[in-house]
Amino acid sequence: MNKKEKVEIKSVIEHILKFRTKKIWDNENVKSSTYNWEEKDRLNTITTEKYDKPLIKLNNLLKYEDKYKEVLDIEAEMRKIQAKKYITTDEMVEIYNISISSQRDYRGRLNDPLPFNQKKFRGKITYTVEEIEKWLKNQGK
């Protein structure tokens, strides 16, 4: 890779990082009672899918000493999440951007419900990452 390509890649990474940190889904003028949470979830998903994965790929093109620490941290966090076997409802919100109320609705479906584990009645709910990935693929999400 020549110097010009390296500078261009670094420029793109910096631009994406700057845009990624903007809170595009937070609108100070919107009251919480009328806030569109589904839109926030959609934009969070876009942030991960459209920015984080390309950032990691671009960062991996650079030599180790030129890599951005922030992008390395994003990659480490993604690996940590992918290594988990079970996740909680809060982690489901963070990883897959599916709100707790939507999770409850999906679990209660008669056809193709969201697979979950619950030890006892009203106990803590967990999800198996493998089952969730399979379910999401079938849902087209």
N, CA, C and O atoms as CSV, one atom per row, in Angstrom:
chain,resi,resn,atom,element,x,y,z
A,1,MET,N,N,0.844,-1.164,0.000
A,1,MET,CA,C,0.000,0.000,0.000
A,1,MET,C,C,0.897,1.238,0.000
A,1,MET,O,O,1.813,1.367,0.813
A,2,ASN,N,N,0.610,2.131,-0.925
A,2,ASN,CA,C,1.424,3.343,-0.981
A,2,ASN,C,C,0.902,4.403,-0.001
A,2,ASN,O,O,-0.154,4.238,0.609
A,3,LYS,N,N,1.655,5.474,0.132
A,3,LYS,CA,C,1.348,6.513,1.110
A,3,LYS,C,C,0.005,7.193,0.821
A,3,LYS,O,O,-0.746,7.510,1.743
A,4,LYS,N,N,-0.289,7.413,-0.456
A,4,LYS,CA,C,-1.532,8.075,-0.831
A,4,LYS,C,C,-2.745,7.227,-0.425
A,4,LYS,O,O,-3.729,7.756,0.094
A,5,GLU,N,N,-2.672,5.920,-0.662
A,5,GLU,CA,C,-3.770,5.021,-0.281
A,5,GLU,C,C,-3.957,5.005,1.238
A,5,GLU,O,O,-5.081,5.010,1.740
A,6,LYS,N,N,-2.834,4.984,1.956
A,6,LYS,CA,C,-2.881,4.978,3.412
A,6,LYS,C,C,-3.546,6.248,3.944
A,6,LYS,O,O,-4.376,6.184,4.851
A,7,VAL,N,N,-3.187,7.382,3.388
A,7,VAL,CA,C,-3.776,8.659,3.800
A,7,VAL,C,C,-5.280,8.670,3.500
A,7,VAL,O,O,-6.076,9.150,4.307
A,8,GLU,N,N,-5.653,8.148,2.358
A,8,GLU,CA,C,-7.066,8.100,1.974
A,8,GLU,C,C,-7.868,7.208,2.916
A,8,GLU,O,O,-8.962,7.580,3.340
A,9,ILE,N,N,-7.335,6.040,3.244
A,9,ILE,CA,C,-8.011,5.126,4.171
A,9,ILE,C,C,-8.168,5.784,5.538
A,9,ILE,O,O,-9.232,5.700,6.151
A,10,LYS,N,N,-7.113,6.439,6.014
A,10,LYS,CA,C,-7.181,7.113,7.312
A,10,LYS,C,C,-8.224,8.234,7.288
A,10,LYS,O,O,-8.941,8.449,8.266
A,11,SER,N,N,-8.298,8.932,6.177
A,11,SER,CA,C,-9.278,10.007,6.033
A,11,SER,C,C,-10.707,9.460,6.120
A,11,SER,O,O,-11.560,10.041,6.790
A,12,VAL,N,N,-10.955,8.355,5.446
A,12,VAL,CA,C,-12.290,7.736,5.463
A,12,VAL,C,C,-12.618,7.248,6.873
A,12,VAL,O,O,-13.733,7.451,7.354
A,13,ILE,N,N,-11.660,6.607,7.537
A,13,ILE,CA,C,-11.883,6.120,8.907
A,13,ILE,C,C,-12.227,7.283,9.836
A,13,ILE,O,O,-13.167,7.193,10.625
A,14,GLU,N,N,-11.468,8.370,9.741
A,14,GLU,CA,C,-11.737,9.538,10.589
A,14,GLU,C,C,-13.124,10.118,10.322
A,14,GLU,O,O,-13.832,10.503,11.252
A,15,HIS,N,N,-13.503,10.176,9.054
A,15,HIS,CA,C,-14.816,10.701,8.687
A,15,HIS,C,C,-15.928,9.819,9.263
A,15,HIS,O,O,-16.891,10.332,9.833
A,16,ILE,N,N,-15.800,8.509,9.119
A,16,ILE,CA,C,-16.818,7.588,9.630
A,16,ILE,C,C,-16.885,7.655,11.152
A,16,ILE,O,O,-17.973,7.649,11.728
A,17,LEU,N,N,-15.728,7.718,11.805
A,17,LEU,CA,C,-15.715,7.816,13.269
A,17,LEU,C,C,-16.414,9.081,13.747
A,17,LEU,O,O,-17.152,9.062,14.732
A,18,LYS,N,N,-16.175,10.170,13.043
A,18,LYS,CA,C,-16.808,11.438,13.406
A,18,LYS,C,C,-18.326,11.347,13.238
A,18,LYS,O,O,-19.082,11.790,14.103
A,19,PHE,N,N,-18.758,10.775,12.129
A,19,PHE,CA,C,-20.193,10.643,11.880
A,19,PHE,C,C,-20.827,9.652,12.849
A,19,PHE,O,O,-21.950,9.859,13.309
A,20,ARG,N,N,-20.103,8.571,13.160
A,20,ARG,CA,C,-20.600,7.523,14.050
A,20,ARG,C,C,-20.895,8.057,15.444
A,20,ARG,O,O,-21.836,7.600,16.092
A,21,THR,N,N,-20.114,9.009,15.909
A,21,THR,CA,C,-20.306,9.534,17.260
A,21,THR,C,C,-21.450,10.532,17.358
A,21,THR,O,O,-21.880,10.872,18.461
A,22,LYS,N,N,-21.947,11.004,16.222
A,22,LYS,CA,C,-23.101,11.905,16.262
A,22,LYS,C,C,-24.323,11.127,16.715
A,22,LYS,O,O,-24.530,9.984,16.307
A,23,LYS,N,N,-25.112,11.737,17.542
A,23,LYS,CA,C,-26.334,11.105,18.036
A,23,LYS,C,C,-27.457,11.449,17.065
A,23,LYS,O,O,-28.315,12.277,17.372
A,24,ILE,N,N,-27.453,10.818,15.902
A,24,ILE,CA,C,-28.428,11.156,14.869
A,24,ILE,C,C,-29.841,10.745,15.264
A,24,ILE,O,O,-30.813,11.237,14.691
A,25,TRP,N,N,-29.963,9.846,16.242
A,25,TRP,CA,C,-31.285,9.378,16.626
A,25,TRP,C,C,-31.861,10.144,17.810
A,25,TRP,O,O,-33.015,9.925,18.176
A,26,ASP,N,N,-31.081,11.039,18.416
A,26,ASP,CA,C,-31.580,11.820,19.542
A,26,ASP,C,C,-32.023,13.193,19.065
A,26,ASP,O,O,-31.242,13.933,18.467
A,27,ASN,N,N,-33.250,13.519,19.325
A,27,ASN,CA,C,-33.795,14.805,18.930
A,27,ASN,C,C,-34.266,15.521,20.187
A,27,ASN,O,O,-35.220,15.086,20.832
A,28,GLU,N,N,-33.606,16.610,20.533
A,28,GLU,CA,C,-33.924,17.332,21.758
A,28,GLU,C,C,-35.320,17.932,21.737
A,28,GLU,O,O,-35.893,18.192,22.795
A,29,ASN,N,N,-35.874,18.153,20.563
A,29,ASN,CA,C,-37.179,18.798,20.460
A,29,ASN,C,C,-38.349,17.827,20.594
A,29,ASN,O,O,-39.506,18.244,20.652
A,30,VAL,N,N,-38.042,16.526,20.643
A,30,VAL,CA,C,-39.106,15.533,20.708
A,30,VAL,C,C,-39.304,15.116,22.159
A,30,VAL,O,O,-38.343,14.764,22.842
A,31,LYS,N,N,-40.539,15.155,22.630
A,31,LYS,CA,C,-40.839,14.721,23.996
A,31,LYS,C,C,-40.824,13.196,24.038
A,31,LYS,O,O,-41.155,12.537,23.053
A,32,SER,N,N,-40.437,12.645,25.183
A,32,SER,CA,C,-40.311,11.194,25.303
A,32,SER,C,C,-41.628,10.468,25.056
A,32,SER,O,O,-41.620,9.328,24.591
A,33,SER,N,N,-42.760,11.105,25.359
A,33,SER,CA,C,-44.047,10.442,25.166
A,33,SER,C,C,-44.373,10.253,23.679
A,33,SER,O,O,-45.137,9.357,23.319
A,34,THR,N,N,-43.802,11.085,22.830
A,34,THR,CA,C,-44.067,10.966,21.396
A,34,THR,C,C,-42.851,10.450,20.632
A,34,THR,O,O,-42.823,10.462,19.401
A,35,TYR,N,N,-41.859,10.001,21.373
A,35,TYR,CA,C,-40.602,9.576,20.750
A,35,TYR,C,C,-40.806,8.278,19.982
A,35,TYR,O,O,-41.468,7.363,20.470
A,36,ASN,N,N,-40.251,8.199,18.809
A,36,ASN,CA,C,-40.371,7.012,17.968
A,36,ASN,C,C,-39.208,6.059,18.263
A,36,ASN,O,O,-38.140,6.163,17.659
A,37,TRP,N,N,-39.428,5.138,19.192
A,37,TRP,CA,C,-38.362,4.226,19.615
A,37,TRP,C,C,-37.970,3.257,18.513
A,37,TRP,O,O,-36.809,2.857,18.440
A,38,GLU,N,N,-38.899,2.870,17.659
A,38,GLU,CA,C,-38.567,1.967,16.559
A,38,GLU,C,C,-37.577,2.631,15.603
A,38,GLU,O,O,-36.676,1.978,15.078
A,39,GLU,N,N,-37.752,3.931,15.384
A,39,GLU,CA,C,-36.823,4.670,14.523
A,39,GLU,C,C,-35.435,4.703,15.157
A,39,GLU,O,O,-34.432,4.561,14.457
A,40,LYS,N,N,-35.368,4.888,16.469
A,40,LYS,CA,C,-34.075,4.879,17.166
A,40,LYS,C,C,-33.417,3.514,17.005
A,40,LYS,O,O,-32.221,3.434,16.722
A,41,ASP,N,N,-34.189,2.434,17.184
A,41,ASP,CA,C,-33.643,1.087,17.020
A,41,ASP,C,C,-33.123,0.879,15.601
A,41,ASP,O,O,-32.063,0.286,15.403
A,42,ARG,N,N,-33.873,1.368,14.617
A,42,ARG,CA,C,-33.453,1.221,13.216
A,42,ARG,C,C,-32.142,1.957,12.972
A,42,ARG,O,O,-31.251,1.437,12.301
A,43,LEU,N,N,-32.023,3.157,13.510
A,43,LEU,CA,C,-30.796,3.937,13.323
A,43,LEU,C,C,-29.617,3.330,14.082
A,43,LEU,O,O,-28.483,3.395,13.607
A,44,ASN,N,N,-29.865,2.744,15.249
A,44,ASN,CA,C,-28.800,2.037,15.965
A,44,ASN,C,C,-28.284,0.869,15.147
A,44,ASN,O,O,-27.078,0.632,15.083
A,45,THR,N,N,-29.201,0.135,14.518
A,45,THR,CA,C,-28.805,-0.994,13.682
A,45,THR,C,C,-27.977,-0.507,12.500
A,45,THR,O,O,-26.977,-1.127,12.139
A,46,ILE,N,N,-28.392,0.597,11.900
A,46,ILE,CA,C,-27.628,1.172,10.789
A,46,ILE,C,C,-26.219,1.518,11.242
A,46,ILE,O,O,-25.257,1.286,10.510
A,47,THR,N,N,-26.089,2.076,12.451
A,47,THR,CA,C,-24.767,2.443,12.968
A,47,THR,C,C,-23.852,1.230,13.009
A,47,THR,O,O,-22.700,1.303,12.582
A,48,THR,N,N,-24.360,0.115,13.522
A,48,THR,CA,C,-23.540,-1.089,13.618
A,48,THR,C,C,-23.260,-1.684,12.250
A,48,THR,O,O,-22.108,-1.951,11.910
A,49,GLU,N,N,-24.303,-1.893,11.467
A,49,GLU,CA,C,-24.158,-2.570,10.182
A,49,GLU,C,C,-23.411,-1.724,9.147
A,49,GLU,O,O,-22.552,-2.231,8.425
A,50,LYS,N,N,-23.739,-0.451,9.083
A,50,LYS,CA,C,-23.192,0.394,8.025
A,50,LYS,C,C,-21.863,1.034,8.375
A,50,LYS,O,O,-21.101,1.391,7.477
A,51,TYR,N,N,-21.566,1.189,9.662
A,51,TYR,CA,C,-20.349,1.904,10.030
A,51,TYR,C,C,-19.322,1.048,10.755
A,51,TYR,O,O,-18.138,1.105,10.424
A,52,ASP,N,N,-19.741,0.262,11.727
A,52,ASP,CA,C,-18.766,-0.481,12.526
A,52,ASP,C,C,-18.031,-1.546,11.711
A,52,ASP,O,O,-16.805,-1.646,11.777
A,53,LYS,N,N,-18.774,-2.332,10.952
A,53,LYS,CA,C,-18.127,-3.397,10.177
A,53,LYS,C,C,-17.171,-2.844,9.115
A,53,LYS,O,O,-16.047,-3.334,9.001
A,54,PRO,N,N,-17.587,-1.831,8.331
A,54,PRO,CA,C,-16.621,-1.249,7.380
A,54,PRO,C,C,-15.428,-0.589,8.067
A,54,PRO,O,O,-14.311,-0.635,7.552
A,55,LEU,N,N,-15.662,0.026,9.233
A,55,LEU,CA,C,-14.554,0.626,9.980
A,55,LEU,C,C,-13.504,-0.426,10.313
A,55,LEU,O,O,-12.307,-0.198,10.140
A,56,ILE,N,N,-13.953,-1.558,10.783
A,56,ILE,CA,C,-13.031,-2.636,11.147
A,56,ILE,C,C,-12.280,-3.130,9.918
A,56,ILE,O,O,-11.071,-3.357,9.979
A,57,LYS,N,N,-12.980,-3.295,8.815
A,57,LYS,CA,C,-12.326,-3.759,7.585
A,57,LYS,C,C,-11.279,-2.760,7.096
A,57,LYS,O,O,-10.175,-3.140,6.707
A,58,LEU,N,N,-11.642,-1.479,7.122
A,58,LEU,CA,C,-10.682,-0.453,6.697
A,58,LEU,C,C,-9.482,-0.399,7.636
A,58,LEU,O,O,-8.341,-0.275,7.190
A,59,ASN,N,N,-9.743,-0.493,8.920
A,59,ASN,CA,C,-8.665,-0.442,9.904
A,59,ASN,C,C,-7.705,-1.618,9.732
A,59,ASN,O,O,-6.501,-1.480,9.950
A,60,ASN,N,N,-8.243,-2.772,9.342
A,60,ASN,CA,C,-7.407,-3.961,9.148
A,60,ASN,C,C,-6.513,-3.862,7.910
A,60,ASN,O,O,-5.568,-4.637,7.767
A,61,LEU,N,N,-6.801,-2.928,7.031
A,61,LEU,CA,C,-5.937,-2.709,5.863
A,61,LEU,C,C,-4.636,-1.994,6.245
A,61,LEU,O,O,-3.629,-2.081,5.542
A,62,LEU,N,N,-4.688,-1.290,7.371
A,62,LEU,CA,C,-3.518,-0.530,7.807
A,62,LEU,C,C,-2.549,-1.415,8.592
A,62,LEU,O,O,-2.934,-2.452,9.133
A,63,LYS,N,N,-1.288,-0.987,8.644
A,63,LYS,CA,C,-0.305,-1.671,9.476
A,63,LYS,C,C,-0.680,-1.451,10.936
A,63,LYS,O,O,-1.391,-0.500,11.262
A,64,TYR,N,N,-0.198,-2.335,11.820
A,64,TYR,CA,C,-0.602,-2.278,13.223
A,64,TYR,C,C,-0.332,-0.911,13.857
A,64,TYR,O,O,-1.172,-0.390,14.590
A,65,GLU,N,N,0.809,-0.344,13.583
A,65,GLU,CA,C,1.154,0.941,14.210
A,65,GLU,C,C,0.283,2.100,13.709
A,65,GLU,O,O,0.199,3.138,14.366
A,66,ASP,N,N,-0.362,1.928,12.557
A,66,ASP,CA,C,-1.219,2.977,11.998
A,66,ASP,C,C,-2.703,2.802,12.355
A,66,ASP,O,O,-3.517,3.686,12.087
A,67,LYS,N,N,-3.047,1.666,12.958
A,67,LYS,CA,C,-4.451,1.390,13.259
A,67,LYS,C,C,-4.975,2.328,14.335
A,67,LYS,O,O,-4.231,2.785,15.202
A,68,TYR,N,N,-6.274,2.605,14.260
A,68,TYR,CA,C,-6.936,3.474,15.224
A,68,TYR,C,C,-7.357,2.662,16.440
A,68,TYR,O,O,-7.992,1.615,16.313
A,69,LYS,N,N,-6.996,3.157,17.615
A,69,LYS,CA,C,-7.307,2.454,18.860
A,69,LYS,C,C,-8.821,2.354,19.061
A,69,LYS,O,O,-9.318,1.326,19.521
A,70,GLU,N,N,-9.544,3.401,18.723
A,70,GLU,CA,C,-10.999,3.396,18.889
A,70,GLU,C,C,-11.648,2.278,18.070
A,70,GLU,O,O,-12.580,1.622,18.535
A,71,VAL,N,N,-11.150,2.068,16.854
A,71,VAL,CA,C,-11.698,1.018,15.996
A,71,VAL,C,C,-11.303,-0.356,16.542
A,71,VAL,O,O,-12.094,-1.298,16.483
A,72,LEU,N,N,-10.089,-0.472,17.069
A,72,LEU,CA,C,-9.666,-1.729,17.692
A,72,LEU,C,C,-10.558,-2.060,18.891
A,72,LEU,O,O,-10.876,-3.225,19.130
A,73,ASP,N,N,-10.958,-1.033,19.639
A,73,ASP,CA,C,-11.861,-1.236,20.774
A,73,ASP,C,C,-13.242,-1.698,20.306
A,73,ASP,O,O,-13.849,-2.570,20.929
A,74,ILE,N,N,-13.739,-1.119,19.215
A,74,ILE,CA,C,-15.029,-1.527,18.647
A,74,ILE,C,C,-14.960,-2.991,18.229
A,74,ILE,O,O,-15.881,-3.765,18.491
A,75,GLU,N,N,-13.860,-3.364,17.577
A,75,GLU,CA,C,-13.679,-4.747,17.128
A,75,GLU,C,C,-13.613,-5.710,18.312
A,75,GLU,O,O,-14.199,-6.792,18.263
A,76,ALA,N,N,-12.907,-5.327,19.371
A,76,ALA,CA,C,-12.798,-6.179,20.561
A,76,ALA,C,C,-14.167,-6.379,21.210
A,76,ALA,O,O,-14.496,-7.478,21.657
A,77,GLU,N,N,-14.957,-5.311,21.258
A,77,GLU,CA,C,-16.304,-5.402,21.835
A,77,GLU,C,C,-17.182,-6.333,21.001
A,77,GLU,O,O,-17.933,-7.136,21.554
A,78,MET,N,N,-17.092,-6.232,19.684
A,78,MET,CA,C,-17.878,-7.107,18.809
A,78,MET,C,C,-17.469,-8.565,18.988
A,78,MET,O,O,-18.329,-9.445,19.000
A,79,ARG,N,N,-16.181,-8.834,19.126
A,79,ARG,CA,C,-15.706,-10.210,19.349
A,79,ARG,C,C,-16.197,-10.759,20.679
A,79,ARG,O,O,-16.583,-11.924,20.777
A,80,LYS,N,N,-16.180,-9.905,21.708
A,80,LYS,CA,C,-16.630,-10.318,23.033
A,80,LYS,C,C,-18.102,-10.725,22.987
A,80,LYS,O,O,-18.500,-11.725,23.583
A,81,ILE,N,N,-18.892,-9.944,22.278
A,81,ILE,CA,C,-20.317,-10.242,22.141
A,81,ILE,C,C,-20.527,-11.533,21.365
A,81,ILE,O,O,-21.363,-12.354,21.741
A,82,GLN,N,N,-19.772,-11.720,20.281
A,82,GLN,CA,C,-19.934,-12.904,19.450
A,82,GLN,C,C,-19.492,-14.177,20.165
A,82,GLN,O,O,-19.951,-15.269,19.828
A,83,ALA,N,N,-18.599,-14.045,21.152
A,83,ALA,CA,C,-18.101,-15.203,21.881
A,83,ALA,C,C,-19.088,-15.694,22.933
A,83,ALA,O,O,-18.949,-16.814,23.426
A,84,LYS,N,N,-20.069,-14.892,23.284
A,84,LYS,CA,C,-21.036,-15.277,24.310
A,84,LYS,C,C,-21.961,-16.370,23.799
A,84,LYS,O,O,-22.301,-16.418,22.617
A,85,LYS,N,N,-22.362,-17.250,24.720
A,85,LYS,CA,C,-23.302,-18.298,24.374
A,85,LYS,C,C,-24.725,-17.881,24.750
A,85,LYS,O,O,-25.673,-18.155,24.013
A,86,TYR,N,N,-24.868,-17.217,25.898
A,86,TYR,CA,C,-26.163,-16.745,26.372
A,86,TYR,C,C,-26.117,-15.244,26.594
A,86,TYR,O,O,-25.090,-14.694,26.991
A,87,ILE,N,N,-27.248,-14.583,26.332
A,87,ILE,CA,C,-27.343,-13.145,26.588
A,87,ILE,C,C,-28.634,-12.845,27.344
A,87,ILE,O,O,-29.598,-13.608,27.277
A,88,THR,N,N,-28.639,-11.728,28.059
A,88,THR,CA,C,-29.824,-11.300,28.799
A,88,THR,C,C,-30.690,-10.404,27.915
A,88,THR,O,O,-30.329,-10.092,26.780
A,89,THR,N,N,-31.833,-10.001,28.454
A,89,THR,CA,C,-32.725,-9.118,27.692
A,89,THR,C,C,-32.061,-7.760,27.443
A,89,THR,O,O,-32.217,-7.175,26.371
A,90,ASP,N,N,-31.316,-7.261,28.443
A,90,ASP,CA,C,-30.621,-5.978,28.262
A,90,ASP,C,C,-29.536,-6.077,27.194
A,90,ASP,O,O,-29.357,-5.152,26.402
A,91,GLU,N,N,-28.813,-7.197,27.172
A,91,GLU,CA,C,-27.793,-7.391,26.142
A,91,GLU,C,C,-28.431,-7.543,24.771
A,91,GLU,O,O,-27.850,-7.141,23.763
A,92,MET,N,N,-29.632,-8.124,24.731
A,92,MET,CA,C,-30.371,-8.255,23.470
A,92,MET,C,C,-30.684,-6.866,22.902
A,92,MET,O,O,-30.605,-6.649,21.693
A,93,VAL,N,N,-31.039,-5.932,23.787
A,93,VAL,CA,C,-31.306,-4.559,23.362
A,93,VAL,C,C,-30.027,-3.945,22.795
A,93,VAL,O,O,-30.040,-3.328,21.730
A,94,GLU,N,N,-28.934,-4.121,23.516
A,94,GLU,CA,C,-27.656,-3.517,23.127
A,94,GLU,C,C,-27.098,-4.105,21.832
A,94,GLU,O,O,-26.604,-3.373,20.975
A,95,ILE,N,N,-27.179,-5.426,21.697
A,95,ILE,CA,C,-26.563,-6.103,20.548
A,95,ILE,C,C,-27.440,-6.041,19.305
A,95,ILE,O,O,-26.977,-5.666,18.228
A,96,TYR,N,N,-28.709,-6.411,19.457
A,96,TYR,CA,C,-29.591,-6.551,18.304
A,96,TYR,C,C,-30.579,-5.393,18.149
A,96,TYR,O,O,-31.355,-5.359,17.194
A,97,ASN,N,N,-30.548,-4.450,19.086
A,97,ASN,CA,C,-31.428,-3.284,19.025
A,97,ASN,C,C,-32.907,-3.654,18.970
A,97,ASN,O,O,-33.689,-3.039,18.246
A,98,ILE,N,N,-33.273,-4.669,19.747
A,98,ILE,CA,C,-34.677,-5.056,19.875
A,98,ILE,C,C,-35.095,-4.690,21.289
A,98,ILE,O,O,-34.591,-5.258,22.259
A,99,SER,N,N,-36.013,-3.746,21.406
A,99,SER,CA,C,-36.412,-3.241,22.718
A,99,SER,C,C,-37.019,-4.354,23.572
A,99,SER,O,O,-37.458,-5.383,23.058
A,100,ILE,N,N,-37.034,-4.128,24.875
A,100,ILE,CA,C,-37.567,-5.131,25.805
A,100,ILE,C,C,-39.043,-5.398,25.528
A,100,ILE,O,O,-39.489,-6.543,25.596
A,101,SER,N,N,-39.799,-4.353,25.218
A,101,SER,CA,C,-41.224,-4.563,24.927
A,101,SER,C,C,-41.409,-5.355,23.625
A,101,SER,O,O,-42.313,-6.185,23.528
A,102,SER,N,N,-40.562,-5.102,22.635
A,102,SER,CA,C,-40.640,-5.881,21.392
A,102,SER,C,C,-40.249,-7.331,21.648
A,102,SER,O,O,-40.845,-8.246,21.080
A,103,GLN,N,N,-39.244,-7.545,22.504
A,103,GLN,CA,C,-38.856,-8.915,22.859
A,103,GLN,C,C,-40.045,-9.651,23.475
A,103,GLN,O,O,-40.324,-10.800,23.133
A,104,ARG,N,N,-40.736,-8.976,24.383
A,104,ARG,CA,C,-41.900,-9.575,25.048
A,104,ARG,C,C,-42.963,-9.945,24.012
A,104,ARG,O,O,-43.547,-11.026,24.074
A,105,ASP,N,N,-43.210,-9.043,23.064
A,105,ASP,CA,C,-44.192,-9.312,22.009
A,105,ASP,C,C,-43.763,-10.495,21.142
A,105,ASP,O,O,-44.574,-11.365,20.821
A,106,TYR,N,N,-42.486,-10.522,20.767
A,106,TYR,CA,C,-41.984,-11.609,19.923
A,106,TYR,C,C,-42.025,-12.956,20.655
A,106,TYR,O,O,-42.303,-13.986,20.040
A,107,ARG,N,N,-41.751,-12.952,21.955
A,107,ARG,CA,C,-41.802,-14.202,22.735
A,107,ARG,C,C,-43.227,-14.727,22.831
A,107,ARG,O,O,-43.439,-15.938,22.897
A,108,GLY,N,N,-44.216,-13.817,22.838
A,108,GLY,CA,C,-45.612,-14.206,22.989
A,108,GLY,C,C,-46.315,-14.604,21.706
A,108,GLY,O,O,-47.491,-14.964,21.741
A,109,ARG,N,N,-45.637,-14.551,20.591
A,109,ARG,CA,C,-46.252,-14.933,19.319
A,109,ARG,C,C,-46.702,-16.392,19.328
A,109,ARG,O,O,-46.080,-17.242,19.965
A,110,LEU,N,N,-47.783,-16.668,18.617
A,110,LEU,CA,C,-48.206,-18.061,18.451
A,110,LEU,C,C,-47.407,-18.735,17.347
A,110,LEU,O,O,-47.038,-19.904,17.464
A,111,ASN,N,N,-47.142,-18.001,16.284
A,111,ASN,CA,C,-46.360,-18.541,15.166
A,111,ASN,C,C,-44.954,-17.965,15.202
A,111,ASN,O,O,-44.773,-16.748,15.248
A,112,ASP,N,N,-43.979,-18.832,15.180
A,112,ASP,CA,C,-42.561,-18.462,15.155
A,112,ASP,C,C,-42.182,-17.489,16.274
A,112,ASP,O,O,-41.713,-16.385,15.997
A,113,PRO,N,N,-42.381,-17.887,17.539
A,113,PRO,CA,C,-42.011,-16.996,18.650
A,113,PRO,C,C,-40.498,-16.886,18.812
A,113,PRO,O,O,-39.746,-17.734,18.330
A,114,LEU,N,N,-40.073,-15.849,19.485
A,114,LEU,CA,C,-38.660,-15.637,19.802
A,114,LEU,C,C,-38.244,-16.697,20.823
A,114,LEU,O,O,-38.839,-16.765,21.898
A,115,PRO,N,N,-37.240,-17.526,20.520
A,115,PRO,CA,C,-36.827,-18.575,21.462
A,115,PRO,C,C,-36.114,-17.980,22.672
A,115,PRO,O,O,-35.253,-17.111,22.530
A,116,PHE,N,N,-36.479,-18.454,23.867
A,116,PHE,CA,C,-35.874,-17.949,25.091
A,116,PHE,C,C,-35.800,-19.039,26.143
A,116,PHE,O,O,-36.421,-20.093,26.005
A,117,ASN,N,N,-35.040,-18.780,27.189
A,117,ASN,CA,C,-34.898,-19.696,28.315
A,117,ASN,C,C,-35.315,-18.953,29.573
A,117,ASN,O,O,-34.983,-17.783,29.759
A,118,GLN,N,N,-36.055,-19.656,30.439
A,118,GLN,CA,C,-36.471,-19.065,31.705
A,118,GLN,C,C,-36.456,-20.185,32.741
A,118,GLN,O,O,-37.137,-21.199,32.584
A,119,LYS,N,N,-35.672,-19.990,33.802
A,119,LYS,CA,C,-35.495,-21.037,34.801
A,119,LYS,C,C,-36.791,-21.366,35.530
A,119,LYS,O,O,-37.181,-22.532,35.586
A,120,LYS,N,N,-37.469,-20.364,36.090
A,120,LYS,CA,C,-38.717,-20.581,36.808
A,120,LYS,C,C,-39.729,-19.543,36.365
A,120,LYS,O,O,-39.425,-18.634,35.592
A,121,PHE,N,N,-40.933,-19.702,36.875
A,121,PHE,CA,C,-41.987,-18.742,36.570
A,121,PHE,C,C,-41.544,-17.354,37.004
A,121,PHE,O,O,-41.138,-17.168,38.151
A,122,ARG,N,N,-41.613,-16.386,36.116
A,122,ARG,CA,C,-41.185,-15.001,36.338
A,122,ARG,C,C,-39.697,-14.880,36.678
A,122,ARG,O,O,-39.278,-13.920,37.324
A,123,GLY,N,N,-38.919,-15.845,36.243
A,123,GLY,CA,C,-37.476,-15.798,36.465
A,123,GLY,C,C,-36.783,-14.991,35.380
A,123,GLY,O,O,-37.420,-14.481,34.459
A,124,LYS,N,N,-35.484,-14.888,35.504
A,124,LYS,CA,C,-34.684,-14.131,34.539
A,124,LYS,C,C,-34.709,-14.825,33.176
A,124,LYS,O,O,-34.532,-16.039,33.073
A,125,ILE,N,N,-34.927,-14.042,32.162
A,125,ILE,CA,C,-34.992,-14.562,30.792
A,125,ILE,C,C,-33.629,-14.397,30.137
A,125,ILE,O,O,-33.009,-13.336,30.218
A,126,THR,N,N,-33.173,-15.462,29.487
A,126,THR,CA,C,-31.937,-15.407,28.707
A,126,THR,C,C,-32.217,-15.963,27.313
A,126,THR,O,O,-33.210,-16.653,27.081
A,127,TYR,N,N,-31.319,-15.642,26.409
A,127,TYR,CA,C,-31.433,-16.116,25.039
A,127,TYR,C,C,-30.151,-16.846,24.655
A,127,TYR,O,O,-29.065,-16.471,25.096
A,128,THR,N,N,-30.272,-17.872,23.845
A,128,THR,CA,C,-29.116,-18.547,23.281
A,128,THR,C,C,-28.757,-17.814,21.996
A,128,THR,O,O,-29.587,-17.688,21.096
A,129,VAL,N,N,-27.532,-17.334,21.911
A,129,VAL,CA,C,-27.104,-16.515,20.777
A,129,VAL,C,C,-27.329,-17.251,19.458
A,129,VAL,O,O,-27.796,-16.657,18.486
A,130,GLU,N,N,-27.001,-18.528,19.422
A,130,GLU,CA,C,-27.160,-19.316,18.191
A,130,GLU,C,C,-28.622,-19.356,17.743
A,130,GLU,O,O,-28.918,-19.198,16.558
A,131,GLU,N,N,-29.541,-19.568,18.703
A,131,GLU,CA,C,-30.969,-19.603,18.368
A,131,GLU,C,C,-31.471,-18.241,17.905
A,131,GLU,O,O,-32.284,-18.153,16.985
A,132,ILE,N,N,-30.983,-17.179,18.546
A,132,ILE,CA,C,-31.393,-15.820,18.172
A,132,ILE,C,C,-30.934,-15.500,16.751
A,132,ILE,O,O,-31.700,-14.963,15.952
A,133,GLU,N,N,-29.686,-15.830,16.442
A,133,GLU,CA,C,-29.165,-15.592,15.084
A,133,GLU,C,C,-30.009,-16.325,14.047
A,133,GLU,O,O,-30.343,-15.767,13.003
A,134,LYS,N,N,-30.349,-17.569,14.337
A,134,LYS,CA,C,-31.173,-18.368,13.427
A,134,LYS,C,C,-32.570,-17.756,13.283
A,134,LYS,O,O,-33.098,-17.661,12.175
A,135,TRP,N,N,-33.172,-17.337,14.419
A,135,TRP,CA,C,-34.504,-16.738,14.402
A,135,TRP,C,C,-34.506,-15.432,13.606
A,135,TRP,O,O,-35.405,-15.193,12.800
A,136,LEU,N,N,-33.495,-14.587,13.834
A,136,LEU,CA,C,-33.408,-13.321,13.111
A,136,LEU,C,C,-33.249,-13.530,11.615
A,136,LEU,O,O,-33.815,-12.790,10.811
A,137,LYS,N,N,-32.476,-14.540,11.250
A,137,LYS,CA,C,-32.291,-14.850,9.822
A,137,LYS,C,C,-33.621,-15.247,9.203
A,137,LYS,O,O,-33.926,-14.838,8.082
A,138,ASN,N,N,-34.419,-16.039,9.915
A,138,ASN,CA,C,-35.741,-16.449,9.418
A,138,ASN,C,C,-36.706,-15.272,9.352
A,138,ASN,O,O,-37.621,-15.277,8.529
A,139,GLN,N,N,-36.522,-14.265,10.202
A,139,GLN,CA,C,-37.386,-13.095,10.223
A,139,GLN,C,C,-36.997,-12.092,9.143
A,139,GLN,O,O,-37.759,-11.175,8.836
A,140,GLY,N,N,-35.821,-12.268,8.574
A,140,GLY,CA,C,-35.333,-11.323,7.562
A,140,GLY,C,C,-34.782,-10.061,8.175
A,140,GLY,O,O,-34.794,-9.016,7.524
A,141,LYS,N,N,-34.291,-10.115,9.420
A,141,LYS,CA,C,-33.749,-8.934,10.099
A,141,LYS,C,C,-32.263,-8.918,10.057
A,141,LYS,O,O,-31.641,-7.994,10.580
